[in-house]
């Protein structure tokens, strides 16, 4: 029997998780529309389908924990507290963007939120996560590092080097693999001798587990437990969240390598409507409240698009600023 939601979190926090997932989905779908209109250019990797991982994991962390991610990171920045207007403006390349329009989709960054960036280089976040964790331990801080990455990054040398040093130096890193089964268009079992990614940590004496990444509460509970363990022992831990992206690798990817039946099967496990059913079934929310959440999210995203459209472009001289810090 499923554990009752109220035994895990109070009602207002459960509703907040739903609000965050809905906002992330609305934001990503608006990004797709703006890309087709030419307002967003370059690479654009959308997160639709994976919202339970971002919302559940982030809710389980402390406010001063470091978060670092890859290039599919808009929702992770938003659930961390980034203003959707500034995130959208960044995607538009505007001066009001979270990185002054210089980072774009793949390089969101806000040190005030301890969101230490999305990284376009596959596996590029592992050495940085190791360094952040080393700094936290050196300064005897209570914070940990939550390092998000996709299944396509685990065959990079930086993954193995990062895990090795994190264990050797006993660093507080929580690795969260968002396994959506495809590294661009290559299925994980075609590129990895061991497709059960969480089992790879045995070579580094790092505990690990697999969790249903389409269930926001399962993610929350797993990350809550793991984060507390990492904080207490100052040692790394890995979670493999099994999830699925509903769109292609990027907006330029039609995703023809996946059977339509496979996509539809996973859409039946969509974390948003399935969590809504639980909220309704347990009497935590009524349909009017859930409808209001969606309306509010749609309005927020519409405001973000309007803000981005009306924001100024960076001045030409800005190209010479922020080169070194």
Backbone bond lengths (Angstrom), bond angles and torsions (degrees), N, CA, C in turn:
res aa  C-N    CA-C-N  psi(-1)  N-CA   C-N-CA  omega(-1)  CA-C   N-CA-C  phi
1 X - - - 1.473 - - 1.528 109.75 -
2 X 1.345 116.49 138.10 1.461 120.93 178.95 1.525 111.06 -65.14
3 X 1.326 115.32 142.16 1.458 120.23 175.00 1.519 109.11 -69.30
4 X 1.322 116.54 136.41 1.456 120.73 179.04 1.528 109.95 -65.93
5 X 1.326 115.00 137.83 1.457 119.87 -175.73 1.521 112.33 -59.80
6 X 1.348 116.67 -39.23 1.470 120.03 -176.82 1.527 112.34 -65.84
7 X 1.325 117.64 -18.43 1.457 119.80 177.43 1.529 111.41 -79.47
8 X 1.338 116.24 -9.19 1.458 121.35 -178.28 1.520 111.58 -104.61
9 X 1.339 116.34 -47.53 1.466 122.12 -177.82 1.521 109.82 -143.01
10 X 1.332 117.87 153.68 1.469 120.15 175.00 1.526 111.10 -69.04
11 X 1.321 115.44 162.03 1.467 121.07 -174.13 1.524 113.15 -54.66
12 X 1.334 116.91 -44.97 1.464 119.16 -174.49 1.530 111.44 -65.46
13 X 1.325 117.34 -30.47 1.456 119.27 178.00 1.527 111.23 -76.55
14 X 1.318 116.80 -33.43 1.460 120.83 175.76 1.527 110.24 -65.00
15 X 1.327 115.80 -43.27 1.465 119.81 177.26 1.522 110.34 -64.08
16 X 1.330 116.18 -37.48 1.457 120.07 179.45 1.526 111.05 -62.39
17 X 1.328 117.66 -40.19 1.465 120.82 177.09 1.525 110.79 -60.89
18 X 1.321 115.86 -41.84 1.472 119.82 178.65 1.525 110.19 -64.84
19 X 1.340 116.25 -43.71 1.465 120.35 178.77 1.525 111.07 -58.26
20 X 1.324 116.41 -43.37 1.459 119.77 -178.01 1.520 111.72 -65.64
21 X 1.326 117.06 -42.59 1.462 119.55 179.94 1.522 111.58 -64.59
22 X 1.326 116.47 -42.11 1.470 120.50 179.48 1.521 110.37 -64.85
23 X 1.342 117.09 -43.57 1.456 120.68 178.87 1.528 110.84 -60.69
24 X 1.323 116.23 -42.63 1.469 119.66 179.49 1.523 111.17 -62.82
25 X 1.323 117.50 -42.48 1.463 120.20 -179.82 1.533 110.68 -65.25
26 X 1.318 116.49 -44.66 1.468 120.35 178.89 1.529 110.46 -61.20
27 X 1.324 115.54 -41.00 1.469 120.29 -179.08 1.523 110.49 -63.47
28 X 1.313 117.13 -46.89 1.457 120.83 -176.85 1.532 111.92 -66.48
29 X 1.317 116.36 -39.04 1.466 118.88 178.71 1.525 110.59 -67.96
30 X 1.337 116.81 -33.80 1.463 120.06 175.71 1.530 110.12 -68.04
31 X 1.320 116.78 -35.76 1.464 120.36 177.05 1.519 110.63 -61.60
32 X 1.324 116.37 -41.15 1.469 120.41 178.26 1.525 110.56 -60.74
33 X 1.324 116.07 -42.62 1.467 120.38 179.39 1.523 111.22 -64.68
34 X 1.328 116.91 -43.82 1.456 120.40 -179.01 1.525 111.79 -68.58
35 X 1.323 116.83 -28.39 1.454 120.72 176.04 1.529 110.01 -67.08
36 X 1.317 116.00 -44.34 1.465 119.36 179.74 1.529 111.35 -65.83
37 X 1.326 117.07 -25.44 1.463 121.14 177.45 1.526 112.36 -83.43
38 X 1.311 116.89 -8.26 1.459 120.42 179.78 1.509 114.80 87.43
39 X 1.345 117.09 5.80 1.462 119.59 179.23 1.526 112.34 -78.62
40 X 1.310 116.41 -24.87 1.462 122.52 174.38 1.517 106.86 -115.72
41 X 1.308 116.71 127.79 1.471 120.44 -177.74 1.527 109.83 -122.81
42 X 1.313 115.48 176.11 1.455 119.82 -178.69 1.516 110.77 78.79
43 X 1.318 116.12 -155.97 1.460 120.78 179.40 1.524 109.96 -81.71
44 X 1.324 115.78 142.51 1.461 121.39 177.79 1.523 108.14 -141.68
45 X 1.317 116.34 111.92 1.468 122.60 -178.95 1.527 107.93 -108.95
46 X 1.317 116.68 119.86 1.460 120.85 -174.44 1.526 112.13 -100.28
47 X 1.321 114.47 154.39 1.464 123.40 -169.22 1.524 113.34 -105.66
48 X 1.319 116.99 1.51 1.467 121.23 -173.69 1.530 110.80 -54.01
49 X 1.323 115.94 125.03 1.453 122.96 -178.08 1.518 112.84 109.13
50 X 1.325 116.94 -24.47 1.462 121.72 -174.64 1.529 112.94 -104.24
51 X 1.332 117.14 11.58 1.466 121.18 -172.02 1.529 113.96 -58.71
52 X 1.332 117.24 -30.45 1.464 119.95 -177.78 1.523 111.51 -62.92
53 X 1.336 117.08 -30.59 1.465 119.92 -179.32 1.527 110.13 -70.83
54 X 1.319 116.66 -50.32 1.470 120.14 -178.77 1.521 111.25 -61.30
55 X 1.332 116.94 -48.58 1.462 120.68 -176.20 1.527 111.40 -68.64
56 X 1.320 116.74 -49.42 1.456 119.99 -177.03 1.513 112.99 -64.98
57 X 1.326 116.28 -44.16 1.463 119.87 -177.95 1.520 111.59 -67.42
58 X 1.315 116.55 -46.98 1.465 120.03 -177.40 1.522 111.43 -63.41
59 X 1.336 117.13 -37.04 1.463 120.87 -179.83 1.529 111.29 -64.32
60 X 1.320 116.84 -24.50 1.460 120.87 -177.44 1.523 112.95 -87.41
61 X 1.326 117.35 -7.85 1.465 121.00 -177.60 1.518 111.40 -93.05
62 X 1.313 116.54 164.00 1.457 122.00 172.49 1.531 109.55 -81.88
63 X 1.315 116.09 157.41 1.454 120.74 -177.62 1.507 114.27 -64.43
64 X 1.346 117.51 -26.42 1.461 119.50 -179.20 1.521 113.03 -100.32
65 X 1.330 117.84 5.93 1.459 119.75 173.82 1.525 108.92 -69.14
66 X 1.307 115.79 145.17 1.453 120.37 176.00 1.531 109.56 -78.35
67 X 1.326 115.77 140.94 1.464 122.02 173.84 1.516 107.57 -124.35
68 X 1.321 115.94 131.67 1.458 121.05 179.47 1.524 107.72 -138.17
69 X 1.338 116.43 144.67 1.456 118.21 -171.24 1.525 111.68 -144.91
70 X 1.330 115.04 -170.56 1.464 122.62 179.40 1.522 108.54 -102.29
71 X 1.334 117.31 -144.82 1.464 120.02 -173.40 1.530 113.56 -97.79
72 X 1.325 118.69 -1.76 1.471 121.70 177.00 1.527 107.33 -103.73
73 X 1.334 116.21 61.57 1.460 118.54 -162.42 1.522 115.88 -120.59
74 X 1.318 119.60 5.97 1.483 118.51 -178.76 1.535 111.95 -53.31
75 X 1.348 118.61 -52.38 1.465 118.74 -178.69 1.519 113.68 -63.63
76 X 1.327 117.67 -32.72 1.458 119.05 179.05 1.523 111.02 -65.13
77 X 1.331 116.32 -37.43 1.466 119.47 176.34 1.526 110.65 -68.13
78 X 1.331 116.54 -40.27 1.466 120.35 -177.40 1.519 111.59 -67.72
79 X 1.336 118.37 -46.01 1.465 119.43 -179.91 1.528 110.59 -68.91
80 X 1.319 116.80 -20.82 1.460 120.03 175.82 1.524 111.12 -74.90
81 X 1.340 116.23 -17.73 1.455 119.89 176.96 1.505 115.43 126.15
82 X 1.338 117.56 1.50 1.462 120.21 179.41 1.524 110.61 -66.81
83 X 1.320 116.11 141.84 1.460 122.70 178.73 1.534 108.83 -69.17
84 X 1.335 118.35 120.55 1.474 119.87 179.31 1.526 113.13 -55.14
85 X 1.325 117.10 -30.89 1.462 119.53 179.26 1.520 110.66 -64.35
86 X 1.340 116.68 -44.15 1.461 120.21 -178.90 1.531 111.43 -71.90
87 X 1.325 116.38 -30.97 1.467 118.81 176.52 1.523 110.11 -68.11
88 X 1.327 116.75 -43.92 1.463 119.94 179.06 1.529 110.22 -65.21
89 X 1.323 116.71 -40.78 1.465 119.67 178.13 1.525 111.35 -61.82
90 X 1.321 116.50 -35.46 1.460 120.17 176.50 1.525 110.90 -64.04
91 X 1.313 116.48 -41.23 1.462 120.30 178.99 1.527 111.06 -65.98
92 X 1.325 116.55 -29.53 1.471 121.93 176.91 1.537 111.25 -78.71
93 X 1.351 116.58 -13.72 1.461 120.51 -176.98 1.514 113.53 80.90
94 X 1.325 117.32 24.31 1.451 121.23 -175.58 1.528 112.06 -90.45
95 X 1.343 115.43 159.81 1.463 121.53 -176.66 1.521 112.69 -65.52
96 X 1.323 117.43 -23.80 1.466 121.43 -179.26 1.520 112.12 -85.05
97 X 1.317 117.53 3.59 1.452 121.26 -179.43 1.514 112.73 -66.03
98 X 1.298 115.60 164.41 1.462 121.54 -175.96 1.529 111.40 -62.76
99 X 1.338 116.69 -24.09 1.474 122.03 174.81 1.527 110.50 -122.18
100 X 1.321 116.30 31.05 1.468 123.32 178.03 1.528 112.61 62.75
101 X 1.325 116.54 22.80 1.454 120.38 179.05 1.511 114.11 81.62
102 X 1.330 117.25 8.05 1.467 120.82 -175.14 1.527 113.37 -97.18
103 X 1.323 116.69 -14.06 1.459 119.54 -175.68 1.509 113.68 -98.88
104 X 1.321 114.95 -40.02 1.449 118.95 -178.44 1.512 112.54 72.85
105 X 1.319 115.43 -164.79 1.459 122.19 -172.46 1.518 114.07 -57.83
106 X 1.321 117.59 -38.93 1.463 120.25 -169.75 1.519 114.58 -93.64
107 X 1.336 118.04 -1.34 1.462 119.45 -173.05 1.522 112.36 -132.65
108 X 1.316 117.21 45.85 1.461 120.47 175.33 1.524 109.10 -69.44
109 X 1.336 116.19 143.58 1.467 120.32 -173.52 1.521 108.08 -159.34
110 X 1.324 117.44 132.35 1.458 121.15 175.18 1.523 109.38 -151.90
111 X 1.339 116.90 96.08 1.473 119.73 -178.58 1.519 113.14 -63.66
112 X 1.336 118.03 -23.88 1.466 120.11 178.03 1.527 111.50 -64.76
113 X 1.334 115.85 -27.06 1.460 121.23 177.47 1.525 111.28 -97.99
114 X 1.331 116.28 3.26 1.468 122.58 -174.29 1.524 110.49 59.08
115 X 1.327 114.85 26.33 1.463 120.84 173.43 1.529 106.11 -93.78
116 X 1.330 115.21 103.45 1.459 120.15 -166.46 1.527 113.69 -94.32
117 X 1.294 116.10 24.52 1.447 120.00 166.09 1.510 116.88 111.64
118 X 1.332 112.75 153.27 1.443 121.68 164.60 1.529 106.60 -99.87
119 X 1.316 116.77 149.12 1.466 120.24 -174.81 1.519 110.71 -129.38
120 X 1.323 115.91 128.26 1.458 121.35 -175.49 1.519 112.29 -77.38
121 X 1.327 117.37 -27.03 1.460 120.84 178.06 1.522 108.69 -75.35
122 X 1.321 116.44 124.19 1.463 120.54 -178.40 1.521 109.82 -62.14
123 X 1.320 116.37 120.95 1.454 121.64 -177.69 1.509 114.11 84.11
124 X 1.319 117.69 2.16 1.459 121.10 -177.45 1.511 114.01 -67.29
125 X 1.334 117.47 -19.36 1.463 119.73 -177.48 1.529 113.34 -81.58
126 X 1.336 118.58 -17.61 1.467 119.48 -175.33 1.529 113.43 -64.27
127 X 1.328 119.95 -48.78 1.471 118.65 178.35 1.530 112.52 -62.55
128 X 1.336 116.18 -34.88 1.465 119.36 -179.29 1.518 110.56 -70.13
129 X 1.333 117.07 -39.38 1.464 120.90 176.19 1.523 110.39 -61.22
130 X 1.328 116.20 -40.09 1.463 120.50 177.93 1.523 110.30 -62.44
131 X 1.338 116.89 -43.74 1.459 120.73 179.47 1.515 113.02 -65.24
132 X 1.328 116.46 -41.16 1.459 119.96 177.65 1.530 111.12 -62.68
133 X 1.332 115.92 -42.15 1.460 120.01 -179.99 1.534 110.90 -67.36
134 X 1.327 116.05 -37.76 1.470 120.02 177.23 1.525 109.63 -62.06
135 X 1.329 116.33 -43.13 1.468 120.15 179.95 1.525 111.06 -63.70
136 X 1.344 116.43 -42.62 1.465 120.08 -179.72 1.531 110.84 -62.72
137 X 1.323 116.11 -41.83 1.474 119.78 179.41 1.525 110.39 -69.12
138 X 1.310 117.27 -42.21 1.470 121.58 -179.66 1.524 111.22 -60.13
139 X 1.345 115.14 -38.38 1.472 119.89 -179.22 1.528 112.34 -87.12
140 X 1.338 115.59 1.91 1.465 121.72 178.83 1.525 112.12 57.80
141 X 1.311 114.81 42.19 1.462 120.88 177.12 1.523 110.30 -89.65
142 X 1.311 116.18 160.53 1.461 121.15 -178.86 1.526 112.27 -88.62
143 X 1.314 117.53 -4.82 1.461 120.16 -174.86 1.519 111.76 -77.28
144 X 1.343 114.11 157.07 1.459 120.99 174.69 1.523 108.06 -121.47
145 X 1.320 115.65 174.15 1.459 122.04 176.73 1.521 108.40 -113.75
146 X 1.328 116.69 125.68 1.464 121.87 173.12 1.525 107.26 -101.75
147 X 1.322 116.40 114.34 1.461 122.40 -175.38 1.524 109.52 -109.98
148 X 1.331 116.44 110.37 1.462 122.15 -179.44 1.529 109.89 -94.84
149 X 1.322 115.92 141.19 1.460 120.63 178.58 1.520 109.20 -159.19
150 X 1.320 116.12 163.99 1.448 121.18 179.71 1.509 112.47 -97.46
151 X 1.328 115.96 168.24 1.461 120.43 179.96 1.518 111.88 -61.59
152 X 1.342 117.21 -26.58 1.457 120.17 -179.66 1.515 114.51 -69.59
153 X 1.346 117.06 -10.98 1.468 120.46 -177.59 1.522 113.57 -92.41
154 X 1.329 117.61 -10.56 1.463 118.33 -169.42 1.526 113.54 -77.26
155 X 1.334 118.44 -9.43 1.461 119.96 176.05 1.522 111.95 -97.13
156 X 1.318 116.40 4.71 1.456 120.47 174.57 1.534 109.66 -78.84
157 X 1.316 115.95 146.21 1.456 119.46 178.51 1.511 112.97 -60.93
158 X 1.333 116.63 -31.12 1.465 120.11 -178.62 1.526 111.77 -63.14
159 X 1.339 117.30 -30.72 1.463 120.73 177.61 1.524 109.67 -61.63
160 X 1.301 116.36 -51.07 1.463 120.89 -177.24 1.526 111.71 -69.46
161 X 1.313 116.56 -40.28 1.462 119.79 177.58 1.522 110.73 -63.93
162 X 1.350 115.49 -42.17 1.461 119.52 -179.55 1.514 111.99 -63.30
163 X 1.341 117.22 -46.42 1.464 120.37 179.33 1.525 111.43 -63.67
164 X 1.318 116.12 -40.20 1.463 119.84 -178.89 1.530 111.38 -61.70
165 X 1.337 115.91 -49.06 1.462 118.52 -178.69 1.523 111.97 -69.89
166 X 1.326 117.23 -35.79 1.469 119.78 179.23 1.524 110.84 -61.85
167 X 1.320 116.49 -39.63 1.472 119.62 178.41 1.528 110.92 -75.16
168 X 1.335 116.89 -43.01 1.463 120.78 -178.02 1.521 111.71 -61.57
169 X 1.334 115.32 -41.76 1.461 120.40 -178.84 1.532 112.79 -92.37
170 X 1.315 116.76 -0.15 1.471 122.64 -179.73 1.532 110.59 54.46
171 X 1.325 114.31 65.87 1.458 121.21 -176.51 1.528 111.15 -103.41
172 X 1.345 117.03 145.58 1.470 121.54 -176.25 1.530 112.60 -82.96
173 X 1.327 116.64 77.20 1.460 121.81 178.97 1.527 109.75 -117.83
174 X 1.310 116.30 129.88 1.462 121.78 171.38 1.529 107.67 -106.79
175 X 1.314 116.11 110.24 1.455 121.54 178.52 1.524 109.35 -86.92
176 X 1.328 116.38 129.33 1.463 121.27 178.80 1.521 108.34 -122.55
177 X 1.320 116.03 105.46 1.460 121.25 178.28 1.526 109.36 -89.22
178 X 1.324 115.93 120.10 1.461 120.95 175.45 1.531 107.55 -92.72
179 X 1.311 115.55 90.99 1.454 121.33 -175.69 1.524 110.04 -85.76
180 X 1.333 115.45 98.92 1.473 119.91 176.95 1.526 111.13 -101.53
181 X 1.324 115.38 14.57 1.474 124.85 171.33 1.522 115.91 79.02
182 X 1.330 118.03 -11.61 1.454 119.34 -176.05 1.524 111.53 -131.68
183 X 1.338 115.48 123.90 1.458 121.77 168.20 1.516 106.19 -93.60
184 X 1.321 117.40 99.49 1.465 124.27 -165.86 1.533 106.82 57.37
185 X 1.329 119.27 -104.93 1.458 119.66 -179.04 1.512 113.82 -113.17
186 X 1.330 117.49 9.24 1.458 120.99 -177.18 1.527 110.55 -102.42
187 X 1.332 116.40 122.47 1.453 120.70 178.40 1.522 110.57 -66.05
188 X 1.316 115.60 146.60 1.457 120.64 -172.88 1.526 111.73 -59.57
189 X 1.324 117.91 -34.52 1.468 118.81 -177.81 1.523 112.40 -73.50
190 X 1.338 117.06 -13.21 1.463 120.70 177.05 1.530 112.27 -88.98
191 X 1.311 116.49 -14.91 1.470 119.58 -177.67 1.519 113.33 -116.99
192 X 1.335 117.01 -11.94 1.458 120.48 -176.29 1.525 110.49 -123.93
193 X 1.335 116.26 127.25 1.458 120.22 177.36 1.522 111.12 -63.42
194 X 1.341 116.17 -30.55 1.462 122.24 175.96 1.516 107.61 -120.52
195 X 1.337 116.26 100.85 1.466 120.45 -175.73 1.526 112.76 -75.86
196 X 1.339 117.46 -17.97 1.472 121.11 174.80 1.526 107.43 -80.14
197 X 1.317 115.25 89.60 1.460 120.42 -168.75 1.522 112.93 -60.97
198 X 1.321 117.59 -36.28 1.462 119.28 -177.42 1.528 112.55 -64.59
199 X 1.333 117.54 -20.84 1.460 120.33 179.91 1.526 112.69 -76.94
200 X 1.315 117.26 -13.64 1.458 120.06 -178.18 1.524 112.85 -66.77
201 X 1.306 116.92 -20.64 1.464 119.55 -176.02 1.519 112.69 -72.35
202 X 1.338 117.76 -9.77 1.467 119.29 -178.94 1.522 110.92 -61.76
203 X 1.315 117.25 -26.69 1.457 120.19 179.30 1.513 113.37 -72.24
204 X 1.325 116.56 -9.57 1.462 120.49 -178.16 1.528 112.15 -124.60
205 X 1.333 115.94 9.84 1.471 120.93 179.02 1.533 110.77 56.43
206 X 1.346 115.15 45.53 1.463 121.63 178.93 1.525 108.45 -115.18
207 X 1.322 118.98 125.05 1.470 120.45 178.32 1.527 110.51 -65.87
208 X 1.330 115.16 150.88 1.463 118.85 -177.55 1.519 109.52 -154.70
209 X 1.319 115.57 166.13 1.461 121.23 175.81 1.518 109.57 -157.30
210 X 1.321 115.23 162.17 1.463 122.28 175.29 1.516 108.19 -109.62
211 X 1.342 115.84 142.06 1.455 120.68 -177.85 1.524 109.31 -137.26
212 X 1.327 116.14 154.18 1.463 122.11 176.91 1.530 108.60 -73.65
213 X 1.325 116.52 104.38 1.456 120.97 -178.06 1.511 114.86 -77.60
214 X 1.316 117.52 1.58 1.468 121.40 175.21 1.528 111.38 -98.57
215 X 1.317 116.41 1.64 1.468 123.10 -179.01 1.522 108.04 -117.83
216 X 1.311 116.97 107.21 1.461 120.81 -173.81 1.519 112.02 -61.77
217 X 1.331 118.08 -33.53 1.454 119.93 -179.75 1.523 111.77 -74.60
218 X 1.329 116.39 -35.25 1.467 119.61 176.26 1.520 110.32 -63.63
219 X 1.334 116.17 -41.15 1.465 120.30 177.68 1.518 110.22 -64.80
220 X 1.332 116.42 -46.58 1.462 120.39 -179.32 1.528 111.18 -57.08
221 X 1.320 116.39 -48.51 1.461 119.66 -177.09 1.526 111.95 -65.46
222 X 1.324 116.65 -41.22 1.461 119.91 -179.82 1.521 111.23 -65.24
223 X 1.332 116.59 -44.59 1.465 120.15 -178.59 1.528 110.42 -70.60
224 X 1.314 117.46 -36.53 1.465 120.61 177.57 1.523 110.36 -59.30
225 X 1.323 116.01 -47.91 1.464 120.74 179.36 1.529 111.07 -63.93
226 X 1.321 115.93 -47.42 1.459 120.69 -176.75 1.527 111.30 -64.88
227 X 1.337 116.83 -42.71 1.465 120.74 -179.07 1.525 110.88 -62.74
228 X 1.319 116.38 -40.27 1.459 119.57 178.47 1.526 110.64 -66.53
229 X 1.329 116.82 -37.02 1.460 120.97 178.28 1.532 110.63 -65.78
230 X 1.333 116.28 -45.68 1.466 120.84 178.76 1.524 110.40 -61.35
231 X 1.318 116.20 -41.86 1.465 120.57 -178.23 1.539 110.65 -65.67
232 X 1.302 116.01 -39.78 1.465 120.08 -177.61 1.518 112.54 -73.61
233 X 1.336 116.73 -40.88 1.460 120.35 -173.50 1.532 113.98 -97.81
234 X 1.330 117.21 -10.84 1.469 122.06 -174.80 1.519 109.70 49.86
235 X 1.321 114.49 52.63 1.459 121.91 177.57 1.525 108.83 -142.07
236 X 1.327 117.18 154.93 1.471 119.97 -177.08 1.524 113.82 -75.78
237 X 1.326 114.32 159.81 1.467 123.50 -179.46 1.522 106.00 -149.06
238 X 1.320 117.43 149.20 1.470 120.52 179.85 1.521 110.95 -128.12
239 X 1.322 115.13 135.28 1.466 122.74 173.82 1.523 108.51 -118.17
240 X 1.321 116.36 129.76 1.458 121.99 173.53 1.530 107.61 -103.91
241 X 1.318 116.83 108.99 1.461 122.29 179.97 1.530 109.13 -95.26
242 X 1.324 116.42 116.11 1.458 121.00 -179.47 1.528 108.85 -81.91
243 X 1.314 115.99 114.34 1.457 121.12 -174.41 1.526 109.89 -139.82
244 X 1.320 117.14 -168.39 1.467 120.07 -176.50 1.519 108.92 -159.32
245 X 1.323 115.79 135.26 1.466 119.12 174.23 1.520 108.27 -95.05
246 X 1.323 115.38 132.64 1.465 120.38 -175.97 1.526 112.26 -79.14
247 X 1.315 116.94 -20.65 1.465 121.04 179.08 1.528 110.15 -106.35
248 X 1.317 116.31 178.69 1.451 120.83 177.16 1.513 111.65 -67.83
249 X 1.316 115.56 178.16 1.465 120.54 179.81 1.520 110.87 -55.10
250 X 1.314 116.39 -44.85 1.458 122.00 174.96 1.521 107.60 -141.15
251 X 1.324 116.14 179.45 1.464 119.36 -178.70 1.526 111.67 -67.24
252 X 1.310 117.92 -17.36 1.468 121.07 178.32 1.528 112.21 -89.23
253 X 1.323 117.01 1.22 1.462 122.47 -176.18 1.531 110.33 -107.35
254 X 1.334 118.80 112.67 1.468 120.72 179.20 1.517 113.53 -74.08
255 X 1.336 118.00 -11.10 1.458 121.28 175.80 1.519 114.78 68.85
256 X 1.316 117.71 31.41 1.462 121.46 -177.07 1.529 113.02 -69.07
257 X 1.300 117.51 -13.16 1.461 121.72 -179.54 1.534 112.08 -76.09
258 X 1.333 117.59 -8.38 1.456 120.77 179.21 1.529 109.32 -107.57
259 X 1.316 116.56 135.68 1.461 120.65 177.39 1.526 109.50 -68.52
260 X 1.316 116.95 140.45 1.470 120.68 -179.60 1.521 111.10 -60.40
261 X 1.339 116.79 -33.10 1.464 120.20 178.85 1.522 110.95 -64.88
262 X 1.328 116.83 -35.79 1.462 121.02 177.88 1.524 110.64 -64.97
263 X 1.321 115.72 -46.24 1.462 120.01 -179.89 1.523 110.89 -61.28
264 X 1.326 116.29 -44.90 1.465 120.37 -179.10 1.521 111.42 -64.61
265 X 1.331 116.63 -36.60 1.463 120.32 178.13 1.520 110.90 -61.30
266 X 1.337 115.63 -43.31 1.456 118.90 179.99 1.523 111.85 -72.30
267 X 1.319 117.39 -31.17 1.465 119.06 178.01 1.529 111.72 -65.96
268 X 1.322 116.80 -24.11 1.463 119.68 173.97 1.527 111.10 -67.11
269 X 1.328 116.32 -19.28 1.459 121.13 178.20 1.527 111.65 -99.80
270 X 1.317 116.59 15.73 1.462 122.61 179.72 1.531 109.67 -45.76
271 X 1.332 118.31 122.39 1.470 120.24 -174.71 1.517 114.36 -65.21
272 X 1.328 118.07 -23.92 1.467 119.54 -175.25 1.527 112.28 -76.86
273 X 1.335 120.38 -58.75 1.471 118.51 178.57 1.523 113.05 -63.78
274 X 1.326 117.49 -31.28 1.461 119.14 179.60 1.524 111.54 -69.13
275 X 1.323 117.07 -36.55 1.470 119.40 175.64 1.523 109.95 -70.83
276 X 1.315 116.78 -35.62 1.473 120.25 177.12 1.526 110.60 -60.46
277 X 1.321 117.16 -39.99 1.468 120.85 178.67 1.517 111.01 -61.95
278 X 1.321 116.26 -39.10 1.466 119.39 178.64 1.527 111.14 -67.91
279 X 1.316 116.37 -40.52 1.470 119.81 178.03 1.523 111.03 -62.20
280 X 1.323 115.97 -41.31 1.465 120.74 178.01 1.521 111.12 -68.75
281 X 1.330 115.43 -45.47 1.457 120.10 -175.61 1.509 113.86 -64.93
282 X 1.319 117.10 -30.72 1.459 120.86 -179.57 1.522 112.63 -96.82
283 X 1.332 116.18 7.18 1.459 120.15 175.72 1.508 114.73 71.09
284 X 1.316 117.09 21.01 1.465 121.11 -179.90 1.518 110.88 -81.56
285 X 1.313 116.75 -31.14 1.470 121.81 178.24 1.513 109.32 -145.61
286 X 1.328 115.00 150.46 1.451 120.96 174.03 1.522 109.90 -100.07
287 X 1.315 116.49 168.11 1.456 119.81 -178.40 1.523 112.85 -61.24
288 X 1.342 119.45 -38.10 1.472 118.64 177.21 1.531 113.02 -57.93
289 X 1.342 116.78 -39.30 1.462 119.72 179.43 1.527 110.68 -66.74
290 X 1.330 116.87 -42.35 1.460 120.05 179.78 1.527 110.98 -65.09
291 X 1.333 116.27 -38.05 1.464 120.18 176.38 1.526 110.32 -63.61
292 X 1.331 115.73 -39.80 1.464 120.61 179.61 1.527 110.75 -64.54
293 X 1.324 116.64 -38.57 1.465 120.92 177.96 1.524 110.18 -59.66
294 X 1.318 115.88 -45.10 1.471 119.71 -179.16 1.529 110.93 -66.73
295 X 1.316 116.79 -40.69 1.469 120.02 178.86 1.524 110.92 -63.40
296 X 1.337 116.02 -41.87 1.461 120.64 -179.97 1.524 111.07 -64.60
297 X 1.325 115.88 -42.25 1.463 120.28 179.42 1.519 110.86 -64.15
298 X 1.326 116.67 -43.00 1.463 120.76 179.10 1.523 110.54 -61.81
299 X 1.344 116.44 -40.08 1.460 120.52 179.03 1.526 110.98 -66.85
300 X 1.340 117.12 -40.04 1.467 121.07 177.83 1.524 110.99 -60.70
301 X 1.315 115.38 -43.61 1.463 119.64 -177.73 1.521 110.58 -69.75
302 X 1.331 116.89 -39.84 1.461 120.13 176.91 1.526 110.49 -61.16
303 X 1.328 116.13 -39.45 1.463 120.61 177.18 1.522 110.52 -65.51
304 X 1.351 116.96 -37.61 1.459 121.15 179.28 1.521 110.90 -64.45
305 X 1.325 116.69 -41.43 1.469 120.97 178.79 1.527 109.84 -64.77
306 X 1.326 116.17 -44.38 1.462 120.74 179.55 1.529 110.77 -61.74
307 X 1.337 115.87 -43.02 1.462 121.25 178.20 1.527 110.67 -59.96
308 X 1.324 116.17 -43.84 1.465 120.40 -179.58 1.522 111.51 -66.36
309 X 1.318 116.23 -42.02 1.464 120.30 -179.76 1.518 111.28 -62.17
310 X 1.326 117.16 -38.95 1.458 121.81 -174.34 1.534 113.35 -88.22
311 X 1.324 116.82 -8.51 1.466 120.40 -178.52 1.527 110.93 -74.73
312 X 1.330 116.89 151.31 1.474 120.29 -179.72 1.524 112.09 -78.09
313 X 1.324 114.70 157.43 1.448 120.54 172.19 1.525 108.63 -75.85
314 X 1.321 118.79 154.64 1.471 120.02 176.14 1.526 110.82 -62.47
315 X 1.332 116.18 147.36 1.465 120.40 173.85 1.527 109.49 -65.72
316 X 1.315 115.81 152.02 1.471 120.59 -179.72 1.526 112.00 -56.74
317 X 1.330 116.72 -36.62 1.463 120.39 -177.81 1.531 112.72 -65.91
318 X 1.338 116.52 -17.52 1.469 119.51 -178.67 1.514 112.69 -63.57
319 X 1.327 117.05 -19.19 1.463 119.73 -179.57 1.533 111.96 -62.39
320 X 1.336 116.52 -23.71 1.458 120.97 -177.67 1.532 112.22 -93.12
321 X 1.339 117.43 -7.56 1.471 121.18 -178.70 1.521 111.23 -94.36
322 X 1.323 115.51 152.85 1.476 122.87 175.64 1.521 113.29 66.44
323 X 1.323 117.12 17.48 1.474 119.14 177.01 1.529 109.32 -69.96
324 X 1.325 116.06 -40.96 1.473 121.32 174.06 1.516 108.07 -127.44
325 X 1.318 115.82 146.04 1.472 120.77 178.39 1.522 108.22 -124.98
